[in-house]
């Protein structure tokens, strides 16, 4: 049996184990004994030997999330998730937003305009007033998504942002 001295992923001595001499060395272990330590000192394996530090350094801080990118991605997900307008499930993907805008322009130009519109649940007949109503509701829904993004970016700016906030307050 031999004594192996083990270190954690950060290189600091964490203890020792007894192993059979015939087996391979366990990961992150060495038969080289760490130096004697006093007070708050710690031993750290360098890959070729032990070094003594007066104390364990503070852990590296966690990386700061790229909040603007995370918020923009979450806004896009909310914006394009779809909404319900007067009981009709409406696709709010970017292509659908464009088609709805085009239909609304046609309805504004011709009050007698009507369309057979395909919703998520199937086709419905819409009058020009209903088309404008759908367009207005979708526009409000999309704007609410951008408004929520702006609020969250304000929380980033003032340092009050939390992970939980990323999932709260989006339009449904």
N, C-alpha and C positions, 0 to 999 in steps of 0.2 A: 504494500500500500504506500502511496505517496500523497503528500498534501499539495493541493493546487490552490492557488490564490486567484480569486475571481473578481472581475470588475464589471460594472454595468455598462450600458450602451454609451454613457457619457465618459467612460474611462475610470471612474472612481471605484476604489476598492470597496467591495461589498461583503466579503467574507471568504471562507475557505471550505474546501470539501476534501474528503479522503477518497481516492480512486485506486483501482487496480492498476499496477504499472503497465500491464499488457495492453490496456485499452487506449483508444485515441484520446487526446486532450479535449475536454468539453469546450464549446465555444466560449470565448472571452475568459480564458483561464491561462495561467502560467505557473510553472513550478518555482519561479523566482519570487522569494518572499519580499513583501513590501517593507520599506524602512520603518523603524520605530517612530511613532508619532506622539506629539505632546499637545495638550490644550485642544484648540479647535482645528489643528492641522488635519489635512486629508492627503491620502496617497492617490495619485492618478497614473494609470498606465499610459505610456507614450507610444507603445508599439515596439519599443526596444528596451524599455526599462521603466522603473517607477520614478515619479517626481513628487516632491513634497510641496504642498501649497499651504499657506498659513491658515486658510479657511476655504470652504467650498464656495466658488464664485456663484453669484446669483444666476439662476437659470436664464437662458435667452428669453426675451419676451416673445409672446406669441405674435405672429405677424398680424398687422392690422388688416382687416378685410377691406377689399376694394368696394366700399359702400356704394359709390355712385354706379358702378357696373352691376352690383347685385340688385340695387333698387331699380335700375332701368330694365334689367331682365325680368324682375318680378312684375313691374308695370306692364311690360309687353305681354306677359302671361295673362294678367288680369284683363288688359285691354282686348285681347283676342280670344278670350274664353267664351264669349257669347253672352247674351242677355235675353230677357223675355219682355216683349212689348205687347201689351193688351192680350196676354195669353199666348202669343206667338213666340216660339223660340227663334231668336235671330242670331245668325253667325256674325261675329264682329271681327273676323280676320281682316287683314289689310285689303285683300281683294274684295271682300264683301262690302267693306266700308266704301270703297270706290264705286261699286255697282249701286249701292244705296244712294250715294251722292248724285250719281248720274240720273237715277230714276227720280230723285227729288227735283233736280233741275228741270227735267221734262215735265213733271207735275206742276211746277211753278209757271212754266211757259204755256202750258195747256191745261186749264182747269178741268177739261173733260177727259184728260189722260187717265187710263187705268192700266193695270198690269197684272199678269198672273205671276206672282212672286213665289220663289221656292224658299221655304223656311227649312229649318232642321227637321221639322215634323212632316214636311210635304208642301204641296202647292196651296196657295191662298190667292183669292182675287182681292186686289187693293184698289181703291179709288185714289184720285190725286190727293185728297185730304189725308187719307190713311198713309199714303206713301210719305208725305211730308211729316206726318206724325211719327212714323217709324224712323225716318232720317233724323228728326229732332231728338228722339229718344236715344238712338244709337250715338249721336254726336254728344249728348249729355253724358252718356255712359263712358265714352272714350275720354271726354274731358275730365270726368271724375277720376279716371285712372291717372291722368297726367297731374291733376291736382294733388292726389295722394303722393305721387312721386315727389312733387315739390315740397310737401310737408315733411317727408322723410329726409330729403336733402337738407332742409332746414335743421332737422334734428342732428344730422351729421355735422353741419356747420357749428351748432352750439354744443356738440359733444353729448347729447342726450339719447342718441340712437341706441337701440337694443335689438338683439336678434328677433325677439318676439314681435317687435313693431313691424318687421318686414312682412309678416303675415296678417297684420291687422288693418282694418279700415278700407279695404279695397271694395269697389262697387260690385254688386252681385247681379 
